[in-house]
Amino acid sequence: MAKNLHILPRTPRPSPLCPEGSRPLEEVRPRFRSPAQIQNVEGGASVISIATHQLNEDIRDKELRLIGSGGEQLGIMSADEALRIADEKGMDLVKISPQANPPVCKLMDYGKFRFEQGKREKEARKNQHVVEIKEIRMSPGIDVGDFNVKLKNAQKFLSEGNRVKVSVRFRGREMAHTDIGRKLLDQFAEQCAGIANVDKGAKLEGRNMSMFLSPKK
């Protein structure tokens, strides 16, 4: 989930692309700042999105490798020189590989990058299916009607892509007839064989005998 990142206007600095009397690039496009500095900023900043990279003036490495917005190699240089190039191009300086030697930075529109990244993450979450384990419970003396209802429910769960745990609960003297429960589970698995595989066969644990079914892919 996105946290907070603020935008601050930068103090204009001279640029070859901004002759005296013209409007500096920094005034046209605000710069992103990393969270470490934002914590001490007061007043007037608007909330944008989470920062997951070191940005702009927060990058203070003696040397770094700079990559252009199109992926072209711009060489090894100081952080000040890289920031000057970012200023001239009206882009953000973003550290993308801090562990490299020297660290790798890239020129990009960081606001656009975060927006597109958020869209991709949202789309991935929308298409993601969370597999659940549904449970069907029966007793050894279940009648045919109830058995068929539970079978139908299990088949529905499996068709939706979920796993199903099928259990038989034994009470009192029923523990002397666990073979009945095993036959029930075998019959249940047979009825689901067209759409499911048996992950774990019938196993008795305490007073419960269970098996697991998973949908066929």
N, C-alpha and C positions, 0 to 999 in steps of 0.2 A: 504494500500500500504506500502511496506517495507521502513523503514528509514535506517539510517546508523549505523552500529556497526563495530568497528575496532578490529583487533587482535594485541596484543602486546606480544612480548616474555617476559617471567617472569625471574627474577633473580633466578638462581638455588639455592635451599636450600637443606641441607643434608637430606637424606632419607634412611631408613633401606634397601630399595630395590636398592639403588645406592651406592655400595661400592666406596671407594676412587679410583679415576682413571677411573671409568666407566662413561658412558654418562647419565646424569640425565634425568628423565622423562620429566621435563619441557622443555628441549632442543629438545626432540623428538616431543612433541605436544604443540603448542601454546595455551595460555589461553585466554578466553573471558573476557572482562571487560564491566561493565555497563556504560551507557551514561554519568552519572554524572562525572566520571573520564576521560572519553574519550575527553571531551571538552577541557581539558588542555594538551592533548598529542600533541606533534609536531613531524612531520617527519616520513616517512617510513611505516606508518600503512596502511593496505589494507582494503577496504570496504567489509563487509560480509553481514550483515542483521540487522534487527531491534532487540533490546534487550527489552524484556518485563518483565524480571525478574532481581532481584538483584543477582549478581554473584560473586563467588570466594572471592577475598580480599575485595570487597565492603561489604561483610557480616561481621558485627562486633558485633553481639549480644553476651551478656554474656552467655546465654544459648540458645540452639536450639535442636529440635528433628530431628535426622538424619534418613533418609530412604535410603536404598541401591538401586542400579540400578535395582534390580529385585523386588523391593517393600518390602523387608525385613526390619524390625525395627532394627536399630542399636543403639537406646537409646538416652538419653539426654546428651548433652556435650557442651563444649564451641565452639565458632566459629573457634578458632585456632586448636582445636583437630579435628573438622570436616574437615577443610581444609587440615590438615596433612593426614587424611585418603583419601581424594580426590586425593592428590598428589601421594600417594602410589599406588592408583589404576589407575592413569593416566586419571582421569575423572574431570569434572567440578562440583563445588558445587553450586547448584541452589536453591534459596529460592522460594518455591512454594505456601506457605501459610503464608504470612507475618502477618496476623491478628490473627493467632492462638497463644495460650499461653502454652508453648513457641512456637516461629515461627518454621515452618516445612521446612526443606531443603532436597533436594534429590541429590544423585550422578547420573550424566548422562553425555553423550556426547552431549553437548549443540549444537554444530554445526550440528550434525546429527538430533537432535530434531527439530531445526529450519527448516532444509531442508525438513523433512517429514511433518512438520506442514504447510509449504508453499505449498507442493504438495496437501495436503488435502484441503486447502483453494482454490487453483486453480481449483481443481476438483469440489468443491461445487459451485463455481461461474459458471463453465461451465454447470452444470446441473440445475442451477437456471433459472426459467422462470419468467420474469418480466411482470406482467399483465398490459396491457395498456387499456385506454378507447378510442375507436375509435368512430368517430361521422359520422352519416349519416344525411344529410339535404335534406328536401323535401319542396315543395310548395303545397298548397291545390289543385292546378290545374295540378299536375304532370300527364303525360300520362302513359299508361300501359308499354310502352317500357322502359322509364326511371325508373319507379317503379321497374321493374324486374331487371334492372342493379344494382340499389341500394340494392335490396334484396339479389342479388347474392354476392355483396361485403360484406354485413353484415354477411351473412352465412360463408363466407371465414374467416372473422375476428373472428367469434365465434369458428370456427373449430380450429383456431390457439390458442385458450385459452384466447382471449381478451374479455373484456366487450364492449358493443356497446351502444352508446347514439343515439337514433333516434329522430330527431326534425322536426317539421313543422313550418315554418315561415309565419306569416300572415302579409299582407301588405294592407294598406288603408282599403277599405270596406270589405276585407276578414275577418276582425275581427268580422263581424256580422254573420259569418258562421263557427265558431270554431268547430261545430259538424262534419264538413267535415274532419277536421284535426284529430279529435278523431277516426273517422271511418278508416282513413288511417293507423293510428298507431295500431289500433286493428287488422286490416287486416295484417299488417306487422308482428305483434307478432304471429298471427296465422300461418303465413307461416314459422316462425322460431321455432315453438313449438317443433319440433322434436329434436332440438339441443340446445335450449335455454330456460331459465326461465325468467319471467318478474320480475326484481328486484324492479323497481318502475314503477307504472302505469302512464298513460298519465296525465300530469299536466301542466296547463297553467301558464306561468310566463311572464308577459309583452306581447309581440307579439310572443313568442315562446311556443309551446306545445311540451313537451319531455317525453320520457320514457327510461328506462335503461334495457338492456338485458344482461344476463350473461350465459356463457356456462354451460350446464348440465355436472355434474361430473359422 
